Amino acid sequence: MASNDSKGRFALAVLLVMLCYLSLSAFFGYSFTQGANNRNVSVDTTVNITNALPEVLYVSISPVDAPNNITLNAGSTRLVYCNATLRDWNGGGTVVANATFFHNASVNSTAADDNNTHYANSTCANISAPYGTNGELINVSCSFPVLYYANVGFWRCNVTVTDNYNYNESVVNSSRSNFNSTHINAIYALNVTPLIDYGNLSVGDTSDPQEANVTNLGNTNINISVRGFTNTSYLSNGLGMVCDVGNISIASQKYNAIGGTNPATYTNLSHTSAQVSGLTIAQQTNDSQQVVNATYWLLYVPPNPFGRCNGTIVFQAERS
């Protein structure tokens, strides 16, 4: 039978071992527990993540016209920006971003570029230095020169962030996308031949048909309305041209969309806006060719006027 002294030394040794274990556990941050009679044992697990997945936290679209719409510039481009906040726990300076801006009803983010429906930017610009607790955040801006005939409707901006890193001596690309949306408004816009010149005429003459071309500079099909007045008054009191001597009435000018020399197929111009019958100008879809349709004009010269005569005709684009 063991002496009390031996039992005391054994108990002391066990206590020292437990204290040593507890000290090491506290130092390394691990825990180890045993159930009764070692029936179960619990151990901690650990891993060190050396590369984090980059994330798109937020996407915004600018500039927008209230309420959250975009109105394009007739016959030109308007820069649309997709701004995004990115995060990578390996450092915000290690990521690159690309983006697409696309007409949601027609195509998806991966479609080919098309000025009516899809724009891409593969080189979004950093607009901030890395920031955040550990420099994990960065802001980028992706610009798109959107042409005037881009489709009406809801558009999405999709931003993708990529982080290139070495793992097992190979390059791995990890990406995640996020998007936001806006609405592009319809614009009714046109351009017209700058001058309708009836040439040299005598009293009682009717001019040859003069062509005035109308170009659609908007992003939807349009009809065309016209009205006339003199250069001196919008009211014009029934006049369409004022001459060096005398004047010409508004109804002496006539128009149609088919041409020809028969005045009976033409409509008299008036001070009130009226639609040109049979004339619709489609939205542009060919990137290299604008959509142009013609109107035709006749002038009858009544008695009395003489010299140079001048007037104004207003062409107005309207919803088709």
C-alpha positions in Angstrom: 0.0 0.0 0.0 1.5 3.3 -1.1 2.5 5.7 1.6 0.7 9.1 2.1 4.0 10.7 1.0 3.9 8.9 -2.4 0.3 9.8 -2.9 1.1 13.5 -2.2 4.0 13.4 -4.8 1.7 11.9 -7.4 -1.0 14.5 -6.8 1.5 17.3 -7.1 2.8 15.9 -10.4 -0.7 15.7 -11.9 -1.3 19.3 -10.8 1.9 20.5 -12.4 1.0 18.8 -15.7 -2.5 20.4 -15.7 -1.0 23.8 -14.9 1.5 23.4 -17.8 -1.3 22.3 -20.2 -3.5 25.2 -19.2 -0.6 27.7 -19.6 0.2 26.3 -23.1 -3.5 26.4 -24.1 -3.8 30.0 -23.0 -0.6 30.9 -24.9 -1.6 29.2 -28.2 -5.3 30.0 -27.9 -6.4 26.3 -28.2 -8.7 24.3 -26.0 -8.7 20.5 -25.2 -11.4 18.8 -23.1 -12.0 15.3 -22.2 -15.2 13.6 -21.2 -15.6 11.2 -18.3 -13.1 8.3 -18.6 -12.0 9.7 -22.1 -15.3 8.6 -23.7 -15.2 11.8 -25.8 -12.5 14.4 -26.5 -13.0 17.9 -27.9 -10.2 19.7 -29.9 -10.1 23.1 -31.7 -9.6 23.4 -35.4 -7.7 26.2 -37.2 -6.8 27.4 -40.7 -5.1 30.5 -42.1 -6.9 32.0 -45.2 -4.3 33.5 -47.4 -6.6 34.9 -50.1 -10.1 36.4 -49.8 -12.7 36.6 -52.5 -13.1 40.1 -53.8 -16.5 41.7 -53.5 -18.6 44.4 -55.1 -20.3 46.0 -52.2 -22.3 48.8 -53.9 -23.0 50.1 -57.4 -24.5 53.5 -58.3 -25.3 55.1 -61.7 -24.7 58.7 -62.5 -25.6 61.3 -63.7 -29.4 60.6 -63.5 -32.2 63.0 -64.1 -35.1 62.9 -61.5 -36.6 60.5 -60.8 -33.6 58.1 -61.4 -33.9 58.5 -65.2 -31.3 59.4 -67.9 -32.1 61.7 -70.8 -29.6 61.3 -73.6 -28.1 64.1 -75.8 -29.8 64.4 -79.2 -27.5 63.5 -82.0 -24.6 63.0 -79.7 -23.3 60.9 -76.7 -23.8 61.2 -73.0 -21.3 59.8 -70.5 -22.9 57.5 -68.0 -20.9 56.4 -65.0 -21.2 53.2 -63.0 -19.4 53.8 -59.6 -18.7 50.9 -57.3 -17.2 50.2 -53.9 -15.0 47.1 -53.9 -13.6 45.1 -51.0 -10.7 42.6 -50.8 -9.3 41.6 -47.5 -6.0 41.1 -49.2 -6.0 44.8 -50.0 -8.1 47.1 -52.0 -5.2 47.9 -54.3 -4.9 44.3 -55.5 -8.2 44.3 -57.5 -9.3 45.4 -61.0 -12.9 46.0 -62.2 -14.8 45.9 -65.4 -18.4 46.7 -66.1 -21.2 46.5 -68.7 -24.2 48.8 -69.2 -27.0 47.1 -71.0 -30.7 47.3 -72.0 -32.3 44.7 -69.6 -35.2 43.7 -71.9 -33.0 43.0 -74.9 -29.7 41.5 -73.8 -27.7 40.3 -70.8 -24.4 41.4 -69.4 -22.3 39.0 -71.5 -23.8 40.1 -74.9 -21.7 41.7 -77.6 -21.5 45.5 -77.6 -24.2 47.3 -79.6 -24.9 51.0 -79.5 -28.6 50.3 -79.1 -28.4 47.8 -76.3 -24.9 47.1 -74.8 -21.8 48.9 -73.7 -18.7 47.5 -72.0 -15.7 49.0 -70.1 -12.8 46.7 -69.4 -10.7 49.3 -67.7 -12.6 51.0 -64.9 -10.6 53.7 -63.1 -9.7 53.8 -59.4 -11.1 57.0 -57.9 -9.8 56.6 -54.4 -6.8 55.1 -52.6 -7.4 52.0 -50.6 -9.1 52.7 -47.3 -10.9 51.0 -44.5 -9.6 49.3 -41.3 -6.9 47.4 -43.2 -7.0 49.2 -46.6 -9.5 46.6 -47.9 -11.8 49.0 -49.7 -11.4 51.0 -52.9 -13.8 53.0 -55.1 -13.9 52.7 -58.9 -15.7 54.5 -61.8 -16.6 52.9 -65.1 -17.7 55.3 -67.9 -19.8 54.6 -71.0 -20.3 57.1 -73.9 -24.0 56.2 -74.6 -25.2 57.2 -78.0 -28.4 59.1 -78.6 -30.2 56.2 -80.2 -29.7 53.7 -77.3 -33.0 52.0 -76.5 -35.6 53.4 -74.3 -36.3 51.4 -71.1 -34.6 50.0 -68.1 -30.8 49.6 -68.2 -28.5 47.7 -65.8 -24.9 48.3 -64.9 -23.1 45.2 -63.9 -19.7 45.5 -62.2 -17.3 42.6 -61.9 -14.2 42.7 -59.6 -11.3 40.4 -60.1 -8.4 39.5 -57.8 -5.3 37.8 -59.4 -3.2 35.8 -56.9 -0.7 33.0 -56.9 -1.7 29.6 -55.4 0.2 26.4 -56.0 2.2 28.3 -58.6 -0.9 28.9 -60.7 -3.0 32.0 -61.3 -6.5 31.8 -60.0 -9.2 34.4 -60.9 -12.0 35.0 -58.4 -14.8 37.3 -59.2 -18.2 38.5 -58.0 -20.6 40.8 -59.7 -23.2 43.3 -58.5 -25.6 45.6 -60.4 -27.8 48.6 -60.3 -30.4 49.9 -62.8 -31.8 53.1 -64.2 -34.2 54.1 -67.0 -33.3 55.8 -70.3 -36.0 58.2 -71.4 -37.4 58.6 -74.9 -36.1 61.6 -76.7 -37.8 63.0 -79.8 -35.2 64.9 -81.8 -34.4 65.7 -85.4 -32.3 67.6 -87.8 -33.5 69.2 -91.1 -32.0 70.5 -94.3 -31.0 74.1 -93.2 -32.6 75.9 -96.2 -35.5 75.3 -98.6 -34.6 77.4 -101.6 -37.3 77.7 -104.2 -34.9 79.4 -106.6 -35.8 82.2 -109.1 -39.5 82.5 -109.8 -41.9 84.9 -111.5 -45.3 86.0 -110.3 -47.8 83.2 -111.1 -45.1 80.5 -111.1 -45.2 77.3 -109.1 -41.7 76.0 -108.1 -40.3 72.6 -108.7 -40.5 70.3 -105.7 -37.8 71.1 -103.2 -36.6 68.3 -100.9 -36.0 68.9 -97.2 -34.4 65.9 -95.5 -35.3 65.1 -91.9 -32.9 63.0 -89.7 -34.0 61.2 -86.6 -31.6 62.2 -83.8 -33.5 60.5 -81.0 -34.0 57.0 -79.7 -37.5 56.1 -80.8 -39.6 56.3 -84.0 -41.0 59.8 -84.7 -43.6 61.5 -86.7 -43.0 65.0 -88.1 -45.3 68.1 -87.7 -44.7 71.4 -89.5 -45.9 75.0 -89.2 -44.9 78.3 -90.8 -44.5 82.0 -89.9 -42.6 85.0 -91.2 -39.3 86.1 -89.7 -41.0 89.1 -88.0 -43.9 87.4 -86.2 -44.9 84.0 -84.9 -48.5 85.1 -85.5 -47.8 86.3 -89.0 -51.4 87.2 -89.7 -51.8 84.7 -92.6 -48.3 85.4 -94.0 -45.7 82.9 -94.8 -43.0 85.1 -96.3 -42.1 88.8 -96.2 -40.5 90.2 -99.4 -38.6 93.3 -100.3 -41.9 94.4 -101.8 -45.1 92.8 -100.6 -45.5 89.4 -99.1 -46.6 85.8 -99.7 -49.4 84.1 -97.8 -48.8 81.0 -95.7 -51.0 78.7 -97.8 -48.8 79.4 -100.9 -46.3 76.9 -99.5 -47.3 73.2 -99.7 -45.8 70.0 -98.5 -46.1 66.2 -98.7 -43.9 63.1 -98.1 -44.1 61.6 -101.6 -43.0 64.4 -104.0 -44.4 65.0 -107.5 -45.5 68.1 -109.3 -49.2 67.9 -108.8 -50.2 70.6 -106.2 -53.4 68.6 -105.4 -51.3 66.0 -103.6 -49.8 68.6 -101.3 -51.1 70.1 -98.1 -51.1 73.8 -97.5 -48.8 75.1 -94.8 -50.4 76.9 -91.9 -49.5 78.7 -88.6 -50.9 75.7 -86.7 -48.7 72.6 -86.3 -49.9 69.7 -88.5 -48.5 66.3 -89.0 -46.9 65.4 -92.3 -49.1 62.5 -93.6 -47.4 59.2 -94.3 -44.1 60.2 -92.7 -42.5 58.2 -89.9 -38.8 58.2 -89.3 -37.5 55.0 -87.5 -35.0 54.8 -84.7 -31.5 54.3 -85.8 -30.1 50.8 -85.5 -27.3 50.8 -88.0 -24.2 52.3 -86.3 -22.8 53.6 -89.5 -25.9 55.1 -91.1 -28.4 57.7 -89.7 -32.1 57.3 -90.6 -33.2 60.1 -93.0 -36.5 60.6 -94.7 -37.6 63.4 -97.1 -40.3 66.0 -97.2 -41.2 67.8 -100.4 -42.2 71.5 -100.8 -43.9 73.6 -103.5 -44.3 77.4 -103.6 -46.8 79.3 -105.6 -46.0 83.0 -106.2 -49.1 85.1 -106.1 -49.4 88.6 -107.7 -47.7 91.7 -106.1 -44.5 90.5 -104.3 -41.1 91.3 -105.6 -37.4 90.8 -104.6 -36.0 88.5 -101.9 -38.7 86.8 -99.8 -38.0 85.0 -96.5 -40.0 82.9 -94.1 -39.6 80.2 -91.5 -40.9 76.6 -91.2 -40.7 74.8 -87.9 -40.2 71.0 -88.0 -41.2 69.2 -84.8 -40.5 65.6 -83.8 -43.4 63.9 -82.1 -44.1 60.5 -80.7 -44.9 58.0 -83.4 
